[in-house]
């Protein structure tokens, strides 16, 4: 029998996080844009630490709460209710901070952990992840940035694209090719780069779709997606992370956790959009009848509820497999495309039910949809994941005469 009941300690933890979001984070969000953003972050972080709500996913020995994947998923669905991601900043579980901490925990030397992980967990520094390149796009094995050994150092040259948060970071994880003759997935290595560094030039924060809908953080903070030029960047040998040739594997290591976090944030945002849509339908009267009483609207709401239900099950199953160290590559890709599209569709439905009001800045739906649209590209576009899933379906059939193994067949 499958038990979907959450343990009481997880229920209690969720209540604590929900109370923190409701009483501290949400009332503080209106201050954003009125004073320096990281002053606000420092205030809410101090309160989170006082409540024992800090780095949920980080082991206790490194200063976190030591939560498992299921527990963290439950925490993240509450964190995701923050409209401006202030909730994630408050608990120090903002991407790409969180996944990078996990990468350091899993692959860092003790010296690297003390030098970089500890201040990351303490909230004293911020980190960015420089992997994506214009030329390579979704093909992580097509990176052109090179690293050439020079004595006890490596010299890096190349360009990076969409390095999120680079302008506010004091540390970067940079992936570069260290052995062009190695097998395809063993050509790349990851380097820890302290910032600022003249060899790591932030060309610009890339203008993105409808930026005016994004929350204002103050002129002193540029939290966008950076285009980076790397020229003769010197990195010491001891700042290679996880060993030579392990860069691609480390990039993939981040994705399972990221999917769980993105998934639960998407649940929170979609649930808020559905709540808004239903409230609007209940309060609005047209042609003498509540909008909520019209069958067409009820079908729209039903479609959203169905998508949310399936998403919740997907993310909980991912958490289950992650906790047990099971292979989740197929489920990861299925969930990635489904959840990204689910969020766009639910928010778009909420906008439609709001009518012209939904298209204005009087409600947050436009900003949410703008942000949600990026999820269909971030961490690999839909098409790449669907290609991966489709190949797995064919392989499953060719090996066993059924596609069940590639379609959740391990469940029953």
C-alpha positions in Angstrom: 0.0 0.0 0.0 1.3 3.5 -0.9 1.2 5.8 2.1 0.7 9.5 1.2 0.3 10.7 4.8 3.1 13.0 5.9 4.9 12.3 9.1 3.8 14.5 12.0 7.2 16.2 12.3 7.0 17.2 8.6 3.5 18.5 9.1 4.7 20.6 12.0 7.7 21.8 10.1 5.5 22.9 7.2 3.4 24.8 9.7 6.4 26.6 11.1 7.6 27.6 7.6 4.2 28.7 6.5 3.9 30.9 9.6 7.3 32.5 8.9 6.3 33.2 5.3 2.9 34.7 6.4 4.1 36.8 9.3 7.6 37.8 8.3 8.2 37.5 4.5 5.0 38.5 2.9 4.6 41.6 5.1 8.2 42.6 4.3 7.9 42.3 0.5 6.3 45.7 0.0 9.6 47.2 1.2 11.4 46.0 -1.8 12.4 49.0 -3.9 12.1 51.4 -1.0 15.5 50.6 0.5 18.6 48.5 -0.4 17.5 44.9 -1.2 20.2 43.1 0.7 19.5 45.1 3.8 16.0 43.7 3.6 17.5 40.2 3.0 19.7 40.6 6.0 16.7 41.5 8.2 14.6 38.5 7.2 17.6 36.1 7.3 18.3 37.1 10.9 14.7 36.3 11.8 14.8 33.0 9.9 18.0 31.9 11.7 16.4 32.8 15.0 13.5 30.5 14.1 15.9 27.7 13.1 14.8 27.9 9.5 18.1 28.0 7.6 19.5 26.2 4.6 16.9 23.4 4.8 18.8 21.0 2.5 22.3 21.4 4.0 23.5 18.8 6.5 23.6 19.9 10.1 27.3 19.6 10.3 27.7 22.4 7.8 25.1 24.6 9.5 21.9 23.6 7.8 18.7 21.9 8.9 19.7 18.5 7.4 16.3 17.8 5.8 15.8 14.9 3.4 14.3 15.5 -0.1 10.7 14.9 0.9 11.0 17.3 3.9 12.7 19.9 1.8 10.0 19.6 -0.9 7.4 20.4 1.7 9.4 23.4 2.9 9.9 24.7 -0.6 6.1 24.7 -1.4 5.7 27.3 1.4 8.8 29.2 0.4 7.4 29.4 -3.2 4.5 31.4 -2.0 6.7 34.5 -1.8 5.9 36.7 -4.7 9.5 38.1 -5.1 11.6 35.1 -4.0 12.3 36.9 -0.7 11.2 33.7 1.1 14.0 31.7 -0.6 16.5 34.5 0.2 15.3 34.5 3.8 16.0 30.8 4.3 19.2 31.0 2.2 17.9 28.5 -0.3 17.8 30.7 -3.4 19.0 29.3 -6.7 21.7 29.0 -7.7 23.0 29.2 -4.2 21.3 26.0 -3.0 22.3 23.6 -5.8 25.9 25.0 -5.7 26.1 24.3 -1.9 25.0 20.7 -2.6 27.7 20.4 -5.3 30.3 21.6 -2.9 29.1 19.2 -0.2 29.1 16.3 -2.6 32.3 17.0 -4.6 34.4 19.6 -2.6 37.6 18.9 -0.7 37.6 19.7 3.0 39.7 22.8 2.2 37.2 23.9 -0.4 34.3 23.4 1.9 35.9 25.4 4.7 36.9 28.2 2.3 33.7 28.4 0.2 30.9 26.2 1.5 30.9 27.6 5.1 30.6 31.3 4.0 27.9 30.3 1.5 25.9 28.6 4.2 26.5 31.5 6.6 25.1 33.8 3.9 28.3 35.9 3.8 28.9 35.3 0.1 26.9 34.6 -3.0 27.7 32.3 -5.9 26.8 31.9 -9.6 27.1 29.0 -12.0 28.8 29.7 -15.4 28.1 26.8 -17.7 25.7 27.9 -20.5 27.2 29.3 -23.7 25.6 30.9 -26.8 27.1 28.4 -29.2 26.3 25.3 -27.2 22.9 26.2 -25.8 21.2 23.0 -24.5 24.2 20.8 -25.5 26.3 20.9 -22.3 29.0 18.9 -24.1 29.4 21.6 -26.7 31.0 24.2 -24.5 33.9 26.1 -26.1 35.4 27.7 -23.1 38.9 26.2 -22.6 41.2 25.6 -19.7 44.9 25.0 -20.4 47.3 23.9 -17.7 50.2 26.4 -17.0 52.4 25.0 -14.2 50.3 24.8 -11.0 47.5 26.9 -12.6 44.9 26.7 -15.3 44.3 29.5 -17.8 40.7 29.8 -18.9 39.4 31.6 -22.1 35.9 31.7 -23.5 32.4 33.2 -23.1 29.5 32.4 -20.9 25.8 33.3 -21.3 23.0 33.6 -18.8 25.2 33.3 -15.8 22.4 34.2 -13.3 23.4 36.4 -10.4 27.0 36.9 -11.6 26.8 40.7 -10.9 26.0 40.1 -7.2 28.3 37.1 -6.6 31.7 36.7 -4.9 32.2 33.2 -6.2 31.6 31.5 -9.5 31.6 27.8 -10.6 33.0 27.9 -14.1 32.9 24.9 -16.4 35.6 24.6 -19.1 37.1 22.1 -21.4 40.3 20.6 -19.9 40.8 17.6 -22.3 39.4 17.9 -25.9 40.5 14.4 -26.6 38.7 12.7 -23.8 35.4 10.9 -24.1 32.6 13.4 -24.8 31.3 13.5 -21.2 34.8 13.7 -19.6 36.2 16.7 -21.4 35.1 19.3 -19.0 36.0 20.3 -15.4 34.6 22.7 -12.9 36.6 25.6 -11.4 36.0 27.7 -8.3 36.7 31.3 -9.2 36.7 34.1 -6.6 35.1 37.3 -7.8 35.7 40.0 -8.8 38.6 39.0 -11.1 39.8 40.9 -14.2 39.7 37.7 -16.2 36.0 37.3 -15.5 34.4 40.3 -17.1 30.7 40.9 -16.8 29.8 42.3 -20.2 26.2 43.1 -19.3 23.1 41.8 -17.7 21.1 40.5 -20.7 17.7 42.3 -21.2 14.9 39.8 -21.1 11.2 39.6 -22.0 9.1 42.4 -20.4 11.6 43.3 -17.7 9.2 46.1 -16.4 7.0 43.4 -14.8 9.8 42.3 -12.6 10.0 43.5 -9.0 12.3 46.5 -8.5 15.3 45.7 -6.2 17.0 49.1 -6.2 19.5 50.6 -8.5 22.4 49.2 -6.5 21.5 45.6 -7.3 21.7 44.1 -10.7 20.4 40.6 -10.2 20.0 39.6 -13.9 21.4 37.0 -16.2 24.9 38.0 -17.1 26.9 37.7 -20.4 30.5 37.0 -19.3 33.8 37.3 -21.2 36.6 35.1 -19.8 40.1 36.2 -20.9 43.3 34.7 -19.5 41.5 33.8 -16.2 44.1 32.2 -13.9 42.7 29.5 -11.5 44.9 27.5 -9.1 45.0 23.7 -9.4 43.5 23.4 -5.9 40.4 25.2 -7.1 39.4 22.4 -9.5 36.2 21.0 -8.0 35.5 17.3 -8.0 38.5 16.2 -10.1 39.4 16.7 -13.8 36.9 15.5 -16.3 34.0 15.6 -13.9 32.4 18.9 -14.9 29.5 17.4 -17.0 28.6 14.9 -14.2 28.5 17.7 -11.7 26.3 19.8 -13.9 23.9 16.9 -14.1 24.1 16.3 -10.3 22.4 19.7 -9.7 19.4 19.0 -11.8 17.5 16.5 -9.6 17.5 18.9 -6.7 16.7 21.9 -9.0 13.7 20.1 -10.4 12.4 19.4 -6.9 12.8 23.0 -5.9 11.4 24.4 -9.2 8.6 22.0 -9.0 7.4 22.9 -5.6 7.8 26.7 -6.3 5.7 26.1 -9.4 3.0 24.3 -7.3 2.9 27.3 -5.0 2.6 29.8 -7.8 0.1 27.8 -9.8 -2.0 27.3 -6.6 -2.0 31.0 -6.0 -3.1 31.7 -9.6 -5.9 29.1 -9.4 -7.1 30.7 -6.1 -7.1 34.1 -7.7 -8.9 32.8 -10.7 -11.6 31.1 -8.6 -12.0 34.1 -6.3 -12.5 36.4 -9.4 -15.0 34.0 -10.9 -17.0 33.9 -7.7 -17.1 37.6 -7.2 -17.8 38.6 -10.9 -21.3 38.7 -12.3 -22.0 39.0 -16.0 -25.4 38.9 -17.7 -27.0 38.3 -14.3 -25.0 35.2 -13.4 -21.8 34.5 -11.5 -18.9 33.7 -13.8 -18.1 30.8 -11.5 -21.5 29.2 -12.2 -20.8 29.0 -16.0 -19.8 25.5 -17.2 -17.1 26.8 -19.5 -15.4 28.5 -16.6 -15.8 25.4 -14.4 -14.1 23.3 -17.0 -11.2 25.8 -17.2 -10.8 25.6 -13.4 -11.1 21.8 -13.5 -8.2 21.6 -16.1 -6.0 23.6 -13.7 -6.9 21.5 -10.7 -6.0 18.4 -12.7 -2.6 19.7 -13.7 -1.8 20.8 -10.1 -2.8 17.4 -8.8 -0.5 15.6 -11.3 2.3 18.0 -10.5 2.1 17.4 -6.8 2.3 13.6 -7.4 5.3 14.0 -9.8 7.3 16.1 -7.4 6.6 13.8 -4.4 7.7 10.8 -6.5 10.9 12.6 -7.5 11.6 13.3 -3.8 10.9 9.6 -3.0 13.4 8.4 -5.6 16.0 11.0 -4.6 15.8 9.9 -1.0 16.5 6.3 -2.0 19.2 7.1 -4.5 17.2 5.7 -7.4 17.7 6.5 -11.0 15.3 9.3 -11.8 16.6 10.6 -15.2 13.4 9.7 -17.1 11.0 11.0 -14.4 13.2 14.1 -14.1 12.8 15.0 -17.8 9.1 14.2 -17.9 8.5 16.4 -14.8 10.6 19.2 -16.2 8.5 19.6 -19.3 5.2 18.9 -17.7 5.6 21.3 -14.8 7.0 24.1 -16.8 4.0 24.0 -19.2 1.5 23.4 -16.3 2.6 26.7 -14.7 2.3 28.7 -17.9 -1.1 27.2 -18.6 -2.6 27.7 -15.1 -1.4 31.3 -15.0 -2.7 32.0 -18.5 -6.1 30.6 -17.5 -6.1 32.8 -14.4 -5.4 35.8 -16.6 -8.2 34.9 -19.0 -10.7 34.5 -16.2 -9.7 37.9 -14.9 -10.4 39.5 -18.3 -8.7 42.8 -19.0 -7.7 43.1 -15.3 -5.5 40.1 -15.7 -3.4 41.9 -18.3 -2.7 44.8 -16.1 -0.1 45.4 -13.4 -2.9 45.7 -10.8 -2.6 42.0 -10.3 0.7 40.0 -10.4 -0.4 37.4 -13.1 1.4 39.1 -15.9 4.7 39.2 -14.0 4.2 35.5 -13.0 3.6 34.4 -16.6 6.6 36.3 -17.8 8.8 34.5 -15.2 7.1 31.2 -15.8 7.8 31.3 -19.5 11.5 31.0 -18.9 11.0 27.7 -17.2 10.4 26.1 -20.6 14.0 27.0 -21.5 15.9 26.9 -18.2 17.7 23.6 -17.4 17.2 22.5 -20.9 14.4 23.4 -23.4 11.3 21.2 -23.6 12.3 19.8 -26.9 15.6 18.3 -25.5 13.9 16.7 -22.6 11.1 15.3 -24.8 13.8 13.9 -27.2 15.5 12.2 -24.2 12.2 10.8 -22.9 11.3 9.5 -26.4 14.6 7.8 -26.8 14.2 6.1 -23.5 10.7 4.8 -24.6 12.2 3.3 -27.7 15.1 1.7 -25.7 12.7 0.2 -23.1 10.6 -1.4 -25.8 13.7 -2.8 -27.7 15.1 -4.3 -24.5 12.0 -5.8 -23.0 9.1 -5.6 -25.5 7.2 -3.1 -23.4 7.6 0.7 -22.8 6.5 0.4 -19.2 10.0 1.0 -17.7 10.1 4.4 -19.4 6.5 5.3 -18.4 6.5 4.9 -14.6 6.2 1.2 -14.8 8.3 0.8 -11.6 5.3 2.0 -9.7 3.1 -0.9 -10.8 
